[in-house]
């Protein structure tokens, strides 16, 4: 029998029981952009840039910030290092950084450049398919207080990239039994048996798990109201909360709690302490509650991978 991890599923069900919910306009779902065989998603308040040659892009509300993505043919034998050298002579020596994206093995470059007299923080996410470079390049004024937040948004957008090319090796996508929600699976992960309106994926070797519960809800409420009631419910259940804040996910506007030291149990009965992210998303009249966790000592290391899986979440219309 395949091992199945359980991470605080009782907590999820309790929270669903105490939350009223309903529909709200403007759920924050990111908008898709297309460029030939490439597609990705960007925040809903970004403006697509039409008429670009060989690229597509979007501008952000912050002046000077935005992204471009597209393909470039390179000489045979191109590597991330040659891409970095050709791009700019100001790329730090520790670049490029290898990166696992759902679209395939990638790399990241970061540097600064002067654009119209303004110092820009630049970041490039690249994938090489033989001599074809697929890239997403983001820029934001380096001195802007929001610069770090924009760098996070660029990476979240890169995690939504899909490539319709037979040379691409993306993570496989799996759905719940009804085909309502789906996630992409990193290497070594697998779907786990679950009930209705639930999708669970696990990394049994490392005791990592992501579970998506969704419920149709009837009574009117905003995401903020649901988040406040959730936050108030944690102390009553003896659940510690290390952080609780709004979050911009590709699937929609969200609130995320960081819950440390929760009891968890592996399929073999082993008990262990798990740190967990719990995320609330309200899309129309559907409430999604996502749990993503792993053993507490490994949480800092595994958190970026858990967040990457969360960024692949889709909800059928």
N, C-alpha and C positions, 0 to 999 in steps of 0.2 A: 504494500500500500504506500502511495506517495505521501511524504510528510506534509502536514498542514499546520501552519502557525496560527495562533490565535492571539491577537493583541487588543485587549480591552473592548471586545465587541459588545459586552454588556453595557459599557458606558455609552456607546453609540446608541443603542436601543433606548436607554433611559432618556437620553437627550431628545431623541425624536418624540418620545412620549410627552415631554413637558413643553415642547415648542408649538405654539400656534403658528400658522404661516399662511402665505397666499401670494398673489401676483404683484409685481411691481414693474413699472416701465423702466427701460434703460438698465438692463441687467449687466452691462459691462462686458459682454462677450466680445472678444477681439474679432476684427474684420479680416477676411482673407484677401491676399494679394496674389496675383498670378503673373508669371513671366515665362511663357513657353512651357517647358517641362517642370518648372519650379513653382512651388507655391509655399506661402507661409502666412502667418497671422500677425497683425500689429494692433495696438490698442485702438479702441473705437473712436477716440478723439484725434487720431492722427489723420492727416490728409494725404491720399494717394497723389503721386506726382506723375502726370501723364506725359507722353511724348518723349520718353527717354530712349536713346538708341542702345539696344543690347542690355538694358537694365530696367528694373522697376524699383520703385521706392516710395517713401512716405516722409512727410515732414511732421515734426512733433510740435505741440503747443509752445514749447520753449524755443525762442528765436535761435536759429543756427543749428538746432538738433534735428536729427533724422537718420534714415538709413537707406541704403541701396542694396539690391541683390541681383545677381546675374551670373553669366558664365563667360569664361575667357579661355581661348585656346592658347596653350603654352608649348614651348619646344619640348621635344621628347626628353624624358628623363627628369622632368621638373620635380622638385621636392618642396616641402614647406620652407626649407632653408633658402632655396633659390627664389621662392616667392617673396620671402621677407627681404632678401637682399635687393631684389628688383623694385620693391615697393618704396622703400625709404632707407636712408642710411642712419636714421635715428631710432630704429627698433632696438630695444635693449638686448643685451647679450643672452639673457635667459629665454628669449623668444626664438621660435614659436613654441607654444605650450600644447602638448597633445591633449585632445579632448574627445570624450565619447558623446556624440550627439545621436539622437534617435534616427537621424537620416544616415548615419554611418560614422566611421572613424574620421575625426576632424582635427583641426589645430586652430589656435587662437593667437593673434598678434595684437599688441597694444603699443601705441606710440602717440606722440604729440606732433601737431603740425600747425603752421600758421595759415589761416584762411581769412582773407579780407581783413588782415590786421588783428585777428582774434586767435588766441591759442586754443586749438581744439584737441580734446581727448578723443583719440581714434581707436577703434577696435575692429578687427576683421576676423570672422569665422570662415574657415576655408575647408573644403573637401576636394581631394584630387581623385578624379576618375580618369585614369591613364593620363593623357595630356590636357584634360579639361579641368579648369579650376572653377568650382562653384563657390561663390563667396557672398557673404553678407557683411557689409561695412557700415558701422554706425559712427556717428560723431556727435559730440556735445561740447559746448564751451567748457574748457577745463576749470575755469574759475566759478562756474555756476554752482550754487548750493545744492542743486538737484543732480549734479553730474553723476554721483554714485548711484542714484536711483535709476538714471537713464541707462547706465551700463548694465544694471540688472535686467531692465526691460529688453535691451538688445539681446542678451543671452536667452531670455525666455522666448523671444521671437525666433532665434536660431534653433531652439529646441522644437519648434513647430514646423520646421522646413521639411518638405517632401520633394522627392526627385523622381520623376517618371522616366527612368533610364534603366535599361537592363543591367548596366554595370554597377548600379547602386546596391548597397547591402544594408537596408534599413532594419531596425528592430521590428519584429513581427507585431501586428496589432491584434488584440483579442477583445471580444465584447461579452457582455452578460447574455444570459439565455434569450432575453427579449430583444437584444440588439439596440438597447437604448443608450448605454454608456460603453466607452471603449478606452483602452490604454495600450501603449506600446511597451513591450517587454525587453529589458536589457538582457544580455547574454547570461544564461544560468537561471533565469526566472521562468516561471510557469504559472498558468492559471490554476486555481484551487477550487474544489467543489463548494458551491454556495447555494443559498436559497433564492427565492424570487427577489427582484429589485436589488440585487447585490452583485458586485464584481470584485473578486479578490485575486490578487496576483502575489506570488511569493518567490523569494530566493531561499530555498530550504537550507542550503549549505551555510548561509550566513545569518539565518533567522531574521530576514527582512520581509516586510509585508506592506502592501497597499490595499486598502479595502474602500470601495465606493458604494455607499448606500444611497438610494434615492427614493423619495416618497412624493406622491401628489398631495398637495395641501389646499385647503379650501378657504380658510378665514384670512381676511386681508392683514398684512403686516409687511414691514420693510425689512431689508436685510439687516439694517442697523438695530431694529427692535429684536430680531431673532438673535443677533450676536450678543446684545445686552442680556437677554434672558439666559442664553447659554453660559455666559460668564458668571451670572448669578447662581447657576445650577451647580457649577463645579464645587464650591465649598460644601454644599449640602451633601455631596457624594464623597467628600474627603479627597478630592482630586487636586493636586498641586498644579499651579499655573505659573510657568516661568515667564511667559510673554503672551500677549494677546493684541492683535493689531489688524487693520484692514490690509488687503493684499490684492494686487492686480494680476489675476491669472488669465491665461488665454481662454479658458472655458467661461469666465465671467468674473465680476466683482466678488470678492470673498473676504472673510475674516479668518485668521489663522491663530490657533493657540499652540503653544509649545508646552507639552505636558511631560514632566520628567518623572522617572522612577515608578512607572505603573507596573503592576504585576502582569506577567504574561506567561503563557504555557506553550511549549512545543508539542508536537504530535506524540513524542515519546514520553510525555508527562513531565519533562524537565521544566521547573519553574525558574524564571529569571526576571530581572528588572529591565523594563524597556522604556526608552524615551520615545515620544510620539508627537507628530504634528497632527492636529485635527483642524480641518478646514470646512467652513460652511459656505455654500454657494447657492444663491436663489436665482433660478432661471425660469421666468414665467411663473407658473404655479407648481414648479418642481423644486424641492429642496434636496440638495446633495450634501451629504456628510462624508468627508473623506478622512480616513485614518491612514497615516504612513509612519511606520516605526521600525525600530531595530534595537538590539541590546544596548543598554545605556552606555557601556564603555566605548562602543563603536559609533555612537550617534554623530559626533562631530565629523567623522570620516564619511559616514554613509548619507548624511543629510543632503549633500548636493545631488546624489543619485536619486534619492527619494523625491526631491524637488523637480528633477528632470522628468521622472515618471509622471508626476502631477501635471506638468506642463503639456503632456501628450493627451490629457483627458479630453474626450469629446462627448457631447450630448446630442443625440438625434433630435431633429426638429419635430 
